[in-house]
Amino acid sequence: MAKKDWYGTVITLKQNRTFYHSLTAMVIPIAFQNLMTALVSASDAIMLGFLEQDALSAVSLAGQVTFVFNLCVTVLVQGTTMLAAQYWGKGERDTVERILALVLRYMTVVAVIFLAGTLFFPNWIMSLLTNESALVSRGAAYLRIAGFSYVPLGLSQMYLCIMKNSGKTAKSTVIGSSSMLLNLCLNTIFIFGFLGLPALGIQGAALATVLATGTQFVWTMMEAGKSDSIKIRFSNIMSVDKKIRQDFNRYTLPVVGNYFFWGGGVTIFSVIIGHLGNDAVAANSLANIVRNVLGCVSKGVGTAGAILVGNELGKNQIRLAKKYAKHATALAGIIGVITCFILLLIRPPILYFSNLTDTATAYLSGMLFISSYYAIAGSINNMVIGGIFCAGGKSKFGCICDGIVLWLIVIPTASLAAFHFHLPVLAVYFIICLDECIKVPVVFWYYRKYTWAQNLTK
């Protein structure tokens, strides 16, 4: 081997080791935090499921409001990561603080709107999700209390995002995961009435969420006050940098469209299932919990990949960013396959311990099997659409892709299958889970164009 080739190989191996070392260091804490978040949602449904199936179904449907709120949080997190990762890679700490000020301002407005909606219109919101009166009243009771968690949750998530992008991923995970653990403990105490407290059921689950998110908010504000942390400067909040706002809006608005189409589509799927009966709702609730818990690693890889690729793009290391993106995409595919096999392996014990009616258990069995192939496509799309494309400012692709696939293909087909042709529940669920698979070929075509490999800080 020529000296030049040998030297190039050594550099490549060093870069690969650096990438996987950095990725692992970020993925483990991020995936753990995602897992804790998923477990909290699971604990609400599972613990309430021990009380009665209606309680499980009601909280699952009411959770769609929190799901939509979390979409808004994710949009702002994506926009923050796009710019903060590149500016942090470039070494511009002051600009990162200005980005934080802007997203805190936006998040406050969104959180207050959701709080007002859940306080004043909970019954109307629930009636959009189901026509079962028992589920409407119980879900509304949950929303009236849980709505108070939106402001502290949203603001703390914005700061935790900045921590991940400024070299404090582990500390961010400690804060977020501790809040989730507290939520799990409080769920147990309030739902079942331990430590001499009355059993509050659905209201107890909502109260646990409020107290846990409030604790997380206080902790993040304490962290922001430390000398080595990114500062929350009220001068920046009151007078937002015009160029930062323009750049943020430019790259984030397509993300809004993307998550509007995708999140709106997922909510419509819940509405479709919600009108197919209580058994279908209960089975879908548990299937989503399993899918969310097992998807934590793929989501963690997607988040970490976006930060690492964004850092290199901000340094103008375009070739290295492309290489990192290639490794991250391959890893996402492998994780998707592993997740698929794990889901199939744990399917029998989940069915055994599900505590559902016979009809709901049959639905759950089929839904878990269908979800196995969904895991592979979802893992790849999490990395490429939600990670790599956004890191390079190409968030518009996801918006267009979801707009076409979800709203022009999958939703009309699923609606016709459910309400016109009256196909079986599992046939409708199969159609609903086709969206990620349809997107994969188009995603790879656009990825190979490499238009996403650009420096946004120039």
VOSE-687172 format. One record per residue: residue in three letters; z, x, y of N, C-alpha, C in turn. Coordinates in steps of 0.1 Angstrom, whole numbers. Last residue first. Example, Ala and Ser with C-alpha at 12.3 -4.5 7.8 and 13.67 -1.06 7.14 Angstrom:
VOSE-687172
  aa   n_Z   n_X   n_Y  ca_Z  ca_X  ca_Y   c_Z   c_X   c_Y
 SER    71   128   -22    71   137   -11    79   129     0
 ALA    78   132   -57    78   123   -45    78   132   -33
This chain:
VOSE-687172
  aa   n_Z   n_X   n_Y  ca_Z  ca_X  ca_Y   c_Z   c_X   c_Y
 LYS    74  -234   302    66  -227   311    64  -234   324
 THR    88  -247   283    96  -242   294    87  -235   305
 LEU    75  -254   260    77  -264   270    83  -259   283
 ASN    50  -239   242    63  -236   250    64  -246   261
 GLN    38  -252   211    37  -249   225    50  -247   231
 ALA    26  -265   185    31  -251   187    29  -247   202
 TRP    13  -289   182    27  -289   185    33  -275   189
 THR   -12  -283   173   -11  -286   187     4  -287   192
 TYR   -18  -278   146    -9  -269   154    -9  -272   169
 LYS   -32  -291   127   -39  -289   139   -31  -280   148
 ARG   -14  -296   106   -24  -285   105   -32  -282   117
 TYR    -2  -320   114     6  -308   114    -4  -295   114
 TYR   -22  -339   109   -18  -336   123   -11  -322   124
 TRP   -22  -339    81   -34  -336    89   -31  -332   103
 PHE     5  -346    76     0  -332    72   -13  -329    79
 VAL     4  -373    85    14  -363    91     9  -349    88
 VAL   -13  -385    68   -17  -384    82    -8  -373    89
 PRO     1  -384    43   -12  -377    45   -16  -375    59
 VAL    26  -399    51    26  -385    47    12  -378    48
 LYS    25  -427    56    24  -417    67    22  -403    63
 ILE    29  -440    32    16  -441    39    14  -430    50
 CYS    55  -434    27    45  -428    18    31  -429    25
 GLU    69  -449    46    70  -434    46    59  -428    38
 ASP    62  -476    39    58  -470    51    58  -455    52
 LEU    70  -488    15    58  -481    15    55  -473    28
 CYS    92  -505    15    94  -491    13    82  -482    12
 ILE    82  -531    16    90  -525    28    91  -510    27
 ILE    72  -534    -9    62  -533     2    69  -527    14
 PHE    96  -535   -24    86  -525   -27    76  -523   -15
 TYR   107  -559   -13   113  -546   -11   104  -534   -13
 VAL    89  -578   -24    90  -576   -10    96  -563    -6
 ALA    96  -574   -51    82  -572   -47    81  -570   -32
 LEU   122  -582   -51   119  -568   -54   105  -564   -50
 VAL   120  -610   -47   127  -601   -37   123  -586   -39
 PRO    87  -624   -54   101  -620   -57   107  -610   -48
 LEU    69  -642   -28    70  -633   -39    84  -629   -42
 HIS    59  -662   -11    72  -664   -18    72  -655   -30
 PHE    37  -663     5    34  -662    -9    47  -664   -17
 HIS    52  -666    30    40  -673    27    37  -674    12
 PHE    74  -650    30    75  -663    35    63  -672    33
 ALA    70  -624    17    83  -631    16    82  -646    19
 ALA    43  -617    22    48  -617     8    61  -625     7
 LEU    43  -618    50    34  -627    42    39  -628    28
 SER    60  -597    55    63  -611    59    55  -621    52
 ALA    47  -575    44    60  -579    38    64  -593    42
 THR    24  -574    60    23  -576    46    36  -581    40
 PRO    35  -570    86    28  -582    83    26  -585    68
 ILE    49  -545    80    56  -557    84    48  -570    82
 VAL    27  -527    73    38  -530    64    45  -543    68
 ILE     6  -528    94     4  -528    80    16  -534    72
 LEU    14  -528   121     1  -534   117    -2  -535   102
 TRP    39  -518   121    37  -530   128    23  -537   125
 LEU    39  -493   105    49  -504   104    44  -517   109
 VAL    14  -480   112    18  -482    98    28  -493    97
 ILE    13  -481   141     2  -486   133     7  -489   119
 GLY    38  -472   150    32  -484   156    21  -490   147
 ASP    41  -448   137    49  -459   133    44  -473   138
 CYS    20  -433   151    20  -435   136    28  -447   132
 ILE    28  -434   177    15  -440   173    15  -443   158
 CYS    53  -421   175    52  -434   182    39  -441   177
 GLY    46  -396   165    54  -405   157    54  -419   162
 PHE    30  -386   186    24  -388   173    32  -398   165
 LYS    48  -381   207    39  -392   208    32  -396   195
 SER    61  -357   204    67  -369   199    59  -381   200
 LYS    55  -329   208    45  -339   204    51  -351   197
 GLY    73  -309   215    70  -319   225    59  -329   221
 GLY    81  -292   195    70  -288   204    65  -298   214
 ALA   101  -307   184   104  -294   189    93  -289   198
 CYS    87  -329   174    95  -331   186    99  -317   192
 PHE    74  -317   152    66  -322   163    74  -324   175
 ILE    98  -309   137    88  -299   142    80  -305   153
 GLY   114  -335   134   119  -321   137   108  -313   144
 GLY   102  -359   129   114  -359   137   119  -345   141
 ILE    79  -350   115    78  -359   127    90  -358   135
 VAL    90  -331    96    77  -328   104    77  -337   116
 MET   115  -340    86   113  -327    91   101  -326   100
 ASN   110  -367    79   122  -363    88   120  -350    94
 ASN    89  -364    62    86  -370    75    98  -367    85
 ILE   102  -354    39    91  -346    46    89  -351    60
 SER   120  -374    34   125  -361    37   115  -353    44
 GLY   103  -396    28   112  -397    39   117  -383    43
 ALA    91  -388     4    83  -390    16    92  -390    28
 ILE   115  -388   -12   106  -377   -11    98  -377     2
 ALA   126  -414   -11   134  -402    -7   125  -390    -4
 TYR   108  -432   -23   110  -432    -8   117  -419    -3
 TYR   114  -428   -49   101  -422   -44   102  -422   -29
 SER   139  -442   -49   138  -428   -54   125  -421   -49
 SER   138  -469   -42   142  -459   -32   140  -444   -36
 ILE   132  -481   -66   122  -480   -56   125  -470   -45
 PHE   157  -479   -78   146  -473   -84   135  -471   -74
 LEU   172  -495   -60   176  -480   -62   164  -473   -68
 MET   160  -520   -64   160  -513   -51   163  -498   -52
 GLY   167  -526   -91   153  -524   -87   152  -517   -74
 SER   195  -528   -88   189  -519   -98   174  -516   -94
 LEU   198  -549   -70   202  -535   -66   196  -525   -76
 TYR   189  -571   -84   182  -567   -72   185  -552   -69
 ALA   210  -571  -103   196  -570  -108   187  -565   -96
 THR   231  -577   -86   231  -564   -94   217  -561   -99
 ALA   225  -603   -78   225  -592   -68   225  -578   -75
 THR   229  -616  -102   216  -616   -95   215  -605   -85
 ASP   256  -612  -108   245  -607  -117   232  -606  -110
 THR   274  -601   -78   269  -611   -88   259  -605   -97
 LEU   291  -568   -77   282  -579   -72   280  -590   -82
 ASN   304  -544   -83   312  -556   -80   303  -567   -73
 SER   294  -518   -89   290  -524   -77   298  -537   -73
 PHE   298  -502  -111   309  -503  -102   306  -512   -90
 TYR   273  -502  -124   285  -506  -131   297  -509  -122
 LEU   255  -492  -105   254  -506  -109   267  -511  -116
 ILE   265  -466  -104   265  -475   -92   264  -489   -96
 PRO   259  -456  -129   273  -458  -125   274  -467  -113
 PRO   229  -458  -128   237  -465  -138   252  -467  -133
 ARG   222  -439  -106   219  -454  -106   228  -462  -116
 ILE   224  -413  -107   236  -420  -104   234  -435  -103
 LEU   198  -405  -114   209  -402  -123   222  -410  -120
 LEU   182  -413   -93   180  -419  -106   191  -416  -115
 LEU   193  -396   -73   194  -411   -71   192  -418   -85
 ILE   185  -371   -82   199  -374   -81   201  -390   -81
 PHE   157  -373   -80   163  -372   -93   178  -375   -93
 CYS   155  -374   -51   149  -385   -60   156  -385   -74
 THR   166  -350   -43   173  -363   -40   168  -374   -48
 ILE   147  -333   -52   160  -332   -58   168  -345   -55
 VAL   126  -341   -35   124  -342   -50   138  -342   -56
 GLY   136  -334   -10   133  -348   -13   132  -350   -28
 ILE   139  -306   -12   151  -314   -11   148  -329   -14
 ILE   111  -300   -12   120  -297   -24   133  -305   -24
 GLY   104  -308    14    98  -314     2   106  -312   -11
 ALA   119  -291    29   122  -305    30   116  -312    18
 LEU   108  -266    23   122  -269    19   125  -284    19
 ALA    83  -269    36    84  -268    21    98  -271    16
 THR    92  -271    62    85  -282    56    85  -282    41
 ALA   103  -246    66   111  -257    68   105  -270    61
 HIS    81  -229    64    92  -228    54   100  -240    54
 LYS    66  -238    86    60  -239    72    71  -238    62
 ALA    83  -232   108    79  -246   105    74  -248    90
 TYR    83  -205   107    95  -212   104    92  -226   101
 LYS    56  -200   114    61  -196   101    74  -203    97
 LYS    55  -211   140    47  -217   130    52  -213   116
 ALA    73  -193   152    76  -207   152    68  -214   141
 LEU    58  -169   150    70  -170   143    75  -185   141
 ARG    37  -176   168    34  -173   154    47  -174   146
 ILE    52  -179   193    44  -190   187    41  -188   172
 GLN    74  -172   210    71  -166   197    64  -176   189
 ASN    85  -181   234    71  -179   233    66  -171   221
 LYS   110  -190   234   109  -175   236    94  -171   236
 GLY   105  -216   227   110  -213   241   109  -198   244
 LEU    98  -213   201    88  -217   210    92  -214   224
 GLU   123  -206   190   112  -196   190   101  -200   200
 ASN   138  -230   195   142  -217   200   131  -207   201
 GLY   123  -248   179   123  -249   194   128  -237   200
 VAL   129  -239   153   115  -239   158   115  -240   173
 LEU   157  -245   154   152  -231   152   137  -230   156
 ILE   157  -273   159   164  -264   168   158  -249   166
 ALA   143  -283   137   138  -286   151   145  -276   161
 GLY   159  -275   116   146  -270   117   140  -272   131
 ALA   182  -290   120   183  -276   121   169  -270   123
 THR   171  -316   115   177  -313   128   178  -298   130
 GLY   161  -313    89   152  -317   100   158  -314   113
 VAL   185  -308    75   174  -298    75   164  -301    87
 GLY   198  -332    79   204  -320    84   193  -309    85
 LYS   182  -349    65   183  -351    79   189  -339    86
 SER   186  -339    39   172  -338    45   173  -340    60
 VAL   213  -344    36   208  -330    36   195  -329    42
 CYS   215  -372    37   222  -364    47   216  -350    48
 GLY   205  -390    18   196  -384    28   202  -375    38
 LEU   226  -400     4   218  -390    -2   208  -383     7
 VAL   235  -419    23   244  -408    19   236  -397    12
 ASN   213  -436    25   217  -429    37   226  -417    33
 ARG   211  -446    -1   199  -439     5   204  -431    17
 VAL   235  -460    -3   232  -449   -12   221  -440    -7
 ILE   231  -479    17   243  -470    18   240  -457     9
 ASN   209  -493     8   208  -486    21   219  -475    22
 ALA   221  -505   -14   209  -496   -16   208  -487    -4
 LEU   240  -522    -2   244  -511   -10   233  -501   -13
 SER   222  -540    12   233  -532    19   237  -520    11
 ASN   207  -551    -8   200  -542     2   211  -534     9
 ALA   227  -567   -21   220  -556   -28   214  -546   -18
 ALA   233  -585     0   243  -576    -5   237  -564   -13
 VAL   208  -597     4   215  -590    15   225  -580    10
 ALA   204  -610   -20   194  -599   -16   200  -591    -5
 ASP   225  -628   -20   224  -617   -31   215  -606   -27
 ASN   219  -644     2   231  -636     2   230  -624    -8
 GLY   184  -647    11   196  -651     4   207  -640     4
 LEU   163  -640    26   160  -642    12   173  -645     4
 HIS   169  -633    52   164  -647    50   160  -650    35
 GLY   174  -606    51   185  -615    55   182  -630    52
 ILE   149  -595    47   158  -595    36   170  -606    38
 ILE   140  -599    74   133  -605    62   142  -606    50
 VAL   159  -584    88   158  -598    90   151  -605    79
 SER   154  -559    78   167  -565    75   167  -580    77
 PHE   129  -555    89   130  -555    74   144  -562    70
 ILE   135  -555   115   127  -566   110   128  -567    95
 THR   148  -530   116   156  -542   119   148  -555   114
 VAL   126  -514   110   137  -514   101   146  -526   103
 GLY   111  -519   134   106  -522   121   117  -523   110
 GLY   128  -508   153   125  -523   154   119  -527   140
 GLY   126  -482   145   139  -489   145   137  -504   145
 TRP    98  -477   150   105  -475   137   117  -483   135
 PHE    94  -485   177    86  -490   166    93  -489   152
 PHE   115  -471   189   114  -485   191   105  -492   180
 TYR   109  -445   182   121  -452   176   121  -467   178
 ASN    85  -442   197    86  -440   182    97  -447   176
 GLY    93  -448   223    83  -456   216    84  -455   201
 VAL   111  -427   226   115  -441   228   106  -450   221
 VAL    93  -406   223   103  -407   213   109  -422   214
 PRO    78  -409   247    71  -412   234    81  -413   222
 LEU    99  -402   265    94  -416   265    86  -419   252
 THR   104  -375   263   113  -384   256   107  -398   255
 TYR    87  -360   278    87  -357   264    95  -367   256
 ARG    90  -372   304    77  -370   298    77  -368   283
 ASN   118  -371   308   111  -384   307    97  -382   300
 PHE   121  -343   310   128  -351   300   121  -364   298
 ASP   105  -337   333   102  -331   320   108  -339   308
 GLN   118  -353   352   104  -355   349   100  -349   336
 ARG   144  -341   352   142  -355   348   127  -358   345
 ILE   138  -315   360   144  -317   346   142  -332   342
 LYS   129  -320   385   120  -315   376   125  -317   361
 LYS   153  -331   398   140  -339   397   131  -334   386
 ASP   185  -331   387   174  -322   390   161  -330   388
 VAL   207  -356   400   200  -350   389   188  -342   393
 SER   236  -359   413   223  -355   419   215  -348   408
 MET   256  -367   396   254  -375   408   240  -372   414
 ILE   255  -347   377   254  -361   373   250  -370   385
 ASN   260  -324   391   247  -325   384   245  -340   380
 SER   286  -329   399   276  -327   410   262  -329   404
 PHE   300  -329   376   297  -342   382   287  -341   393
 ARG   292  -311   348   294  -310   362   290  -323   369
 ILE   304  -300   319   300  -313   325   302  -313   340
 LYS   294  -268   306   302  -277   315   295  -290   318
 ILE   296  -253   275   287  -259   285   295  -269   293
 SER   324  -230   272   316  -242   268   306  -246   279
 ASP   342  -211   277   330  -207   271   321  -218   268
 SER   365  -225   288   357  -215   296   344  -211   291
 LYS   368  -260   281   370  -246   278   360  -237   285
 GLY   361  -287   285   369  -280   295   371  -265   293
 ALA   348  -295   263   340  -293   275   347  -285   285
 GLU   370  -300   247   361  -289   243   353  -285   256
 MET   379  -324   259   388  -312   259   380  -299   256
 MET   358  -340   253   361  -337   267   370  -325   268
 THR   360  -341   225   348  -335   231   351  -332   246
 TRP   385  -355   223   384  -342   218   372  -335   224
 VAL   378  -381   233   389  -372   240   387  -358   236
 PHE   359  -389   215   355  -387   229   365  -378   236
 GLN   373  -391   191   362  -381   192   359  -378   206
 THR   390  -412   198   396  -399   195   385  -388   196
 GLY   371  -432   199   379  -429   211   385  -415   210
 THR   363  -434   173   353  -429   183   360  -425   196
 ALA   387  -444   161   381  -431   157   371  -425   168
 LEU   390  -469   174   401  -458   175   395  -444   172
 VAL   367  -482   166   370  -480   180   380  -469   182
 THR   369  -482   138   358  -476   144   361  -473   159
 ALA   392  -498   134   392  -484   129   381  -476   136
 LEU   382  -523   143   393  -516   150   393  -501   147
 ALA   364  -529   122   359  -527   136   370  -519   144
 ALA   381  -532   101   371  -522   100   365  -519   114
 GLY   397  -553   110   403  -540   107   393  -529   107
 GLN   380  -575   109   384  -570   122   391  -556   121
 ILE   377  -577    81   365  -573    89   370  -568   103
 GLY   410  -571    73   397  -573    68   386  -568    77
 LEU   437  -568    79   429  -574    90   414  -576    85
 ALA   469  -571    67   455  -569    63   446  -576    72
 PRO   495  -558    88   488  -569    82   474  -565    77
 LEU   514  -528    79   505  -535    88   499  -547    81
 GLY   528  -512    61   535  -523    67   527  -531    77
 LEU   509  -494    51   519  -489    60   526  -500    68
 PHE   479  -515    48   489  -506    43   499  -502    54
 GLY   457  -535    49   471  -537    53   481  -528    47
 PHE   430  -532    43   439  -537    32   453  -540    37
 ILE   420  -525    69   413  -535    61   423  -541    50
 PHE   438  -505    79   436  -518    86   430  -529    77
 ILE   437  -484    59   450  -489    64   448  -503    70
 THR   410  -478    55   419  -482    44   431  -489    49
 ASN   402  -472    82   396  -483    75   405  -488    63
 LEU   417  -449    87   421  -461    94   415  -474    87
 CYS   403  -431    70   417  -434    68   421  -447    74
 LEU   377  -432    81   379  -436    67   394  -440    65
 ASN   383  -423   107   378  -436   106   380  -441    91
 LEU   391  -397   101   400  -406   107   396  -420   105
 LEU   366  -388    93   377  -388    83   388  -397    88
 MET   351  -389   117   347  -398   106   359  -399    95
 SER   365  -370   132   365  -384   137   361  -393   125
 SER   359  -348   117   373  -352   118   374  -366   123
 SER   331  -346   122   336  -349   109   351  -354   109
 GLY   330  -340   150   324  -352   144   329  -356   131
 ILE   345  -315   150   349  -327   158   343  -340   152
 VAL   331  -299   132   345  -302   130   350  -314   138
 THR   305  -299   143   307  -306   130   322  -309   128
 SER   310  -284   166   305  -297   167   308  -305   155
 LYS   316  -260   154   327  -267   161   323  -281   163
 ALA   291  -253   143   303  -255   134   314  -263   141
 THR   274  -251   166   272  -261   155   284  -264   147
 LYS   272  -237   190   285  -242   185   284  -253   175
 GLY   248  -229   202   255  -220   193   269  -224   188
 SER   237  -250   216   242  -238   223   251  -229   215
 ASN   230  -272   201   219  -264   207   224  -252   214
 LYS   255  -283   195   246  -278   184   235  -269   189
 MET   263  -290   221   271  -279   213   262  -274   202
 ILE   246  -311   226   245  -299   234   252  -287   227
 CYS   256  -329   207   242  -324   206   240  -311   214
 LEU   281  -334   218   280  -327   205   266  -322   203
 TYR   274  -348   241   279  -335   242   279  -327   229
 MET   263  -371   230   255  -363   239   261  -349   240
 GLN   285  -381   216   274  -377   208   264  -368   217
 SER   302  -390   237   306  -378   229   294  -373   221
 LEU   287  -412   246   289  -400   255   293  -388   247
 GLY   287  -429   223   275  -424   230   277  -412   238
 LEU   315  -434   219   306  -428   208   294  -422   215
 PRO   324  -446   242   329  -433   238   320  -426   228
 VAL   306  -469   242   307  -460   253   312  -446   249
 TYR   310  -482   216   297  -477   220   298  -467   232
 SER   334  -495   209   332  -481   204   319  -474   210
 PHE   334  -521   216   342  -512   225   340  -497   220
 GLY   321  -534   195   314  -531   207   321  -521   217
 ALA   340  -541   176   332  -528   174   325  -524   187
 ILE   348  -567   185   357  -555   185   349  -542   185
 ARG   326  -583   182   334  -584   194   344  -572   196
 LEU   316  -577   156   309  -572   168   318  -572   181
 TYR   333  -592   139   332  -577   138   326  -571   151
 ALA   327  -618   146   341  -613   148   341  -598   147
 ALA   300  -619   139   303  -620   153   318  -615   155
 GLY   303  -619   111   296  -607   117   299  -607   132
 ARG   314  -644   107   322  -632   103   316  -619   110
 SER   294  -661   116   307  -662   122   315  -649   119
 VAL   272  -654   100   271  -653   114   285  -653   121
 LEU   280  -659    74   277  -645    78   277  -644    93
 ALA   282  -687    75   294  -679    72   292  -665    76
 SER   255  -695    80   265  -697    90   278  -689    88
 GLU   226  -678    75   238  -682    68   250  -683    78
 ASN   204  -668    87   206  -682    89   218  -687    81
 THR   204  -636   105   205  -644    93   207  -659    96
 LEU   198  -624   129   197  -616   117   198  -624   104
 LEU   202  -642   149   188  -636   148   187  -629   135
 SER   228  -647   147   219  -658   143   205  -653   142
 MET   239  -624   159   240  -626   144   231  -637   139
 ILE   234  -630   186   229  -618   180   228  -619   164
 TRP   250  -653   190   235  -654   191   228  -642   184
 ASN   275  -642   186   270  -653   177   255  -654   177
 PRO   278  -623   207   278  -619   193   272  -629   184
 PHE   276  -622   236   266  -629   228   266  -625   213
 PHE   297  -607   249   294  -621   253   284  -629   245
 LEU   301  -583   235   312  -591   240   309  -605   243
 THR   276  -573   229   285  -576   218   297  -584   222
 GLY   265  -570   255   259  -578   245   268  -583   234
 ALA   283  -551   266   282  -564   272   276  -574   262
 LEU   277  -528   250   290  -534   250   290  -548   256
 PHE   250  -524   256   253  -528   243   268  -534   242
 ILE   253  -516   283   245  -528   280   248  -533   266
 VAL   268  -493   281   274  -505   288   266  -517   284
 ALA   250  -476   268   262  -480   261   269  -493   267
 VAL   230  -472   288   227  -479   275   239  -484   268
 VAL   245  -460   308   238  -472   311   235  -480   298
 THR   253  -436   295   263  -445   301   257  -459   303
 MET   229  -423   289   237  -428   279   247  -438   283
 TYR   220  -414   315   212  -424   307   221  -431   297
 ARG   241  -395   320   238  -406   329   230  -417   322
 LEU   238  -378   299   251  -385   301   249  -397   310
 VAL   214  -367   305   215  -376   293   228  -383   294
 LEU   219  -352   329   209  -363   329   211  -372   317
 ALA   238  -333   320   241  -343   331   232  -355   331
 LEU   222  -318   302   234  -326   297   238  -337   308
 ILE   204  -306   320   199  -315   310   211  -324   304
 ARG   222  -290   333   215  -301   341   209  -311   331
 GLU   229  -272   313   240  -281   319   233  -292   327
 VAL   205  -260   309   210  -268   298   221  -277   304
 THR   203  -246   333   193  -257   330   198  -266   319
 ASP   223  -227   329   224  -237   340   215  -248   338
 ARG   213  -211   309   225  -219   306   226  -230   317
 GLU   186  -198   297   189  -205   310   200  -216   308
 GLY   176  -185   275   188  -180   281   191  -186   294
 LYS   157  -194   258   152  -186   269   163  -180   277
 GLY   172  -209   241   165  -198   236   160  -188   246
 TRP   178  -229   259   189  -220   254   183  -208   248
 TYR   153  -240   263   159  -234   274   171  -225   270
 GLN   149  -250   237   140  -240   242   146  -233   254
 ALA   170  -268   233   168  -257   223   159  -246   229
 ALA   167  -286   255   179  -277   254   176  -265   245
 LEU   143  -300   249   144  -291   260   155  -281   259
 MET   148  -312   223   135  -306   227   136  -296   238
 THR   174  -322   225   171  -310   217   158  -304   220
 THR   170  -343   243   179  -332   246   176  -320   238
 GLY   154  -360   227   149  -355   240   157  -343   245
 GLN   172  -364   206   159  -358   203   153  -352   216
 VAL   192  -378   219   195  -365   212   182  -357   210
 LEU   179  -400   228   184  -391   238   187  -378   231
 VAL   173  -411   202   163  -409   211   167  -398   222
 THR   199  -415   192   190  -405   186   178  -401   195
 VAL   208  -435   208   215  -422   208   206  -412   203
 CYS   191  -455   200   191  -451   214   197  -437   215
 LEU   199  -457   173   186  -453   176   184  -448   190
 ASN   225  -467   177   223  -453   172   209  -448   174
 PHE   218  -493   183   225  -484   193   223  -470   190
 VAL   208  -501   159   199  -501   170   205  -492   181
 PHE   231  -499   144   219  -491   140   210  -490   152
 THR   247  -518   156   251  -504   157   239  -495   153
 VAL   232  -539   147   234  -537   161   238  -523   164
 GLN   235  -538   119   222  -535   125   222  -533   140
 GLY   261  -545   113   258  -531   115   244  -528   120
 ALA   258  -571   107   263  -568   121   261  -553   124
 LEU   250  -568    80   241  -573    90   245  -570   105
 SER   274  -557    70   261  -550    68   251  -555    79
 VAL   292  -577    75   293  -564    82   281  -556    81
 ALA   281  -597    58   283  -599    72   284  -586    80
 SER   283  -585    32   270  -589    38   270  -590    53
 LEU   311  -582    29   301  -570    28   288  -573    35
 ALA   319  -608    30   324  -599    40   315  -586    40
 ASP   307  -619     8   303  -624    21   307  -614    32
 GLN   320  -607   -14   307  -603   -11   302  -608     3
 GLU   354  -596    -7   344  -606   -11   330  -602    -7
 LEU   370  -572   -11   376  -585    -7   367  -597   -11
 PHE   353  -553   -18   364  -555   -28   371  -569   -24
 GLY   337  -552     4   331  -557    -8   342  -560   -19
 LEU   352  -537    21   351  -552    24   345  -559    11
 MET   347  -512    10   361  -517    10   361  -533    12
 ILE   319  -511    13   325  -510     0   339  -516     0
 ALA   315  -512    41   308  -522    32   316  -522    19
 ASP   330  -491    51   331  -505    57   327  -515    47
 SER   321  -470    36   334  -474    34   337  -488    40
 ALA   295  -466    47   297  -470    33   311  -476    30
 SER   301  -457    72   294  -469    71   295  -475    56
 VAL   314  -433    63   321  -443    71   314  -456    70
 LEU   293  -420    50   304  -424    42   313  -435    50
 ALA   277  -413    72   272  -422    62   283  -428    53
 THR   293  -395    85   289  -407    92   284  -417    82
 MET   295  -375    65   307  -382    69   304  -395    76
 LEU   269  -366    64   275  -372    52   287  -381    56
 ASN   266  -355    89   258  -367    86   264  -374    74
 GLN   283  -334    85   286  -344    95   278  -357    93
 PHE   269  -320    66   283  -325    63   287  -336    73
 ALA   246  -313    79   245  -322    68   259  -328    64
 ILE   258  -296    98   251  -308   103   250  -318    91
 PRO   269  -275    82   277  -283    90   271  -296    95
 ILE   244  -267    67   256  -271    61   266  -279    70
 VAL   225  -260    87   223  -272    78   236  -277    72
 MET   232  -236    99   232  -248   107   232  -261    98
 ALA   232  -217    79   243  -218    87   244  -230    96
 THR   206  -221    69   217  -225    61   230  -226    69
 LEU   191  -211    91   189  -225    87   202  -230    79
 SER   198  -185    92   201  -193   103   201  -208    99
 HIS   189  -177    66   203  -175    70   207  -184    81
 TYR   162  -183    69   170  -190    59   185  -189    61
 PHE   154  -165    90   152  -180    91   162  -187    81
 THR   161  -140    80   167  -145    92   166  -160    93
 ARG   144  -138    58   158  -138    56   166  -144    68
 ASN   119  -139    72   123  -149    63   137  -150    60
 GLN   121  -115    87   120  -128    94   124  -139    85
 LYS   122   -97    66   133   -97    75   133  -111    82
 LEU    96  -101    55   108  -104    47   121  -105    55
 THR    81   -92    77    80  -106    72    92  -110    64
 ILE    88   -65    79    91   -74    90    91   -89    85
 VAL    78   -56    54    92   -55    57    96   -65    68
 THR    50   -61    58    58   -68    47    73   -68    50
 GLY    45   -43    78    43   -57    81    51   -65    70
 TYR    49   -19    64    57   -22    76    57   -37    79
 TRP    28   -20    46    42   -19    41    52   -24    52
 ASP     6   -20    62     9   -32    54    23   -32    49
 LYS     9     6    73     9    -6    82    12   -19    74
 LYS     6    22    50    19    22    58    20    10    67
 ALA    -9     6    22    -9    13    34     4    12    42
 MET     0     8   -12     0     0     0     0     9    12
